[in-house]
Amino acid sequence: MDQKKLAIIATKGSLDWAYPPFILASTAAALGYEVQVFFTFYGLQLLKKKLALEVTPLGNPGMPMPLGMDKWFPVLGLALPGMQALITAMMKQKMKSKGVASIEELRSMCLEADVKLIACQMTVDLFDMPTSEFIEGIEYAGATTFFEFAGDSDICLYI
């Protein structure tokens, strides 16, 4: 029986959107899947050595707010200076208190499990991103290379 394959396209660069591709990729690898994650556009932020990921609660109506803020705090209040940093700090603390691994830990788990993390070469070039800013162990390739894998995958996710 052939090894199952999971292909993920990661396009978001915020803290809350960083978890799904790494959790799904590391879980699938642990289950024996061959996994590739293609990071493009803002998703490339997830491959940087120095992460500066934040949560953006504004425009995310499905996000559960701490202290029941969604019931009493006006949505426009989320645009106040410092609110994004506050919400980010609260989310990091919540993740830590629940025993959820950090993004750095999840990335390491993926690399150790032979998940292929691919930075979109076109996007790297488009945004003039120096490769020295990215973690070791990733590959650089275009969409064509990713589609060769994704076309044969059992599951393909766009995150």
C-alpha positions in Angstrom: 0.0 0.0 0.0 1.3 3.4 -0.9 2.1 6.0 1.8 -0.7 8.5 2.1 0.1 12.1 1.3 -1.0 15.5 2.8 -0.4 18.7 0.9 -1.0 22.1 2.7 -0.8 25.6 1.3 -0.2 28.1 4.1 -1.0 31.7 3.2 -1.6 33.5 6.5 1.1 35.1 8.7 -0.7 35.8 12.0 -0.3 33.8 15.2 -3.8 32.3 15.2 -3.3 31.1 11.6 0.2 29.7 12.3 -1.1 26.8 14.4 -3.3 24.9 11.8 -0.6 24.1 9.2 2.0 23.0 11.8 -0.5 21.0 14.0 -2.0 19.3 11.0 1.4 18.6 9.3 3.0 17.2 12.5 0.0 15.1 13.3 -0.2 13.6 9.8 3.5 12.9 9.8 3.1 11.1 13.1 0.4 9.0 11.5 2.8 8.0 8.7 1.7 10.5 6.0 4.2 12.1 3.6 3.7 15.8 4.2 4.6 19.0 2.3 3.6 22.5 3.4 3.9 25.3 0.8 4.3 28.7 2.4 3.4 31.6 0.1 2.7 35.3 0.5 2.1 36.2 4.1 2.5 32.5 5.2 6.2 33.0 4.7 6.3 34.9 8.0 5.9 31.4 9.7 9.3 30.3 8.4 11.3 33.2 9.7 13.9 32.7 12.4 12.6 35.7 14.4 8.9 35.3 14.7 6.8 38.5 15.3 3.4 36.9 14.9 0.4 38.6 16.4 -3.3 37.9 16.6 -5.6 40.2 14.7 -9.0 40.1 16.4 -10.4 42.9 14.2 -12.3 41.4 11.4 -12.4 37.9 13.0 -15.9 37.6 14.4 -15.5 33.9 15.2 -12.7 34.5 17.6 -13.8 33.9 21.2 -12.8 36.9 23.3 -11.4 36.6 26.8 -13.5 37.8 29.8 -16.6 37.7 27.6 -15.4 40.9 25.8 -17.4 40.0 22.7 -20.5 40.6 24.8 -19.6 44.0 26.3 -16.6 45.4 24.4 -17.4 47.3 21.2 -15.8 45.8 18.1 -14.3 49.2 17.2 -12.4 49.1 20.5 -10.3 46.4 19.0 -8.7 49.0 16.8 -7.4 51.0 19.7 -3.6 51.2 20.0 -2.2 48.3 22.0 -5.2 46.0 21.7 -3.5 43.7 19.2 -0.5 43.3 21.4 -2.8 42.7 24.4 -4.9 40.1 22.6 -1.7 38.4 21.3 -0.2 38.2 24.8 -3.5 36.8 26.2 -3.6 34.1 23.4 0.0 33.1 24.0 -0.7 32.8 27.7 -3.8 30.7 27.0 -1.9 28.4 24.7 0.9 28.0 27.3 -1.6 27.3 30.1 -3.3 24.6 28.1 0.0 22.9 27.2 -0.2 23.8 23.5 3.3 23.8 21.9 4.7 27.1 20.6 5.1 27.7 16.9 8.8 27.2 17.2 8.3 23.8 18.8 5.7 22.8 16.2 8.1 23.8 13.4 10.9 21.7 14.9 8.6 18.8 15.3 7.6 19.0 11.6 11.3 19.2 10.5 12.2 16.2 12.8 9.3 14.2 11.3 10.6 14.9 7.7 7.7 17.3 6.8 8.9 19.2 3.8 8.5 22.9 4.5 8.7 24.8 1.2 9.0 28.6 0.8 7.5 29.9 -2.4 10.5 31.2 -4.4 8.3 33.6 -6.4 7.0 35.3 -3.2 10.5 35.4 -1.6 11.7 37.2 -4.8 8.6 39.4 -5.0 9.0 40.8 -1.5 12.9 40.9 -1.6 13.1 38.6 1.4 16.7 37.6 2.3 16.9 33.8 2.7 19.1 34.4 5.8 15.9 35.4 7.7 14.5 32.0 7.3 15.0 28.9 9.5 17.4 26.1 8.4 16.0 22.9 6.8 13.4 24.4 4.5 13.3 24.3 0.7 12.7 26.9 -1.9 10.5 26.1 -4.9 7.8 27.3 -7.1 4.2 26.4 -7.4 4.9 23.9 -10.2 7.1 21.8 -7.9 4.4 21.9 -5.2 1.7 20.8 -7.6 3.7 17.8 -8.6 3.2 16.6 -5.0 -0.2 18.1 -4.4 -1.6 16.5 -7.6 -0.9 13.1 -6.2 -1.9 13.8 -2.6 -4.7 12.1 -0.7 -5.6 15.4 1.1 -4.9 18.9 0.0 -5.7 21.8 2.4 -5.6 25.6 1.8 -5.0 27.5 5.1 
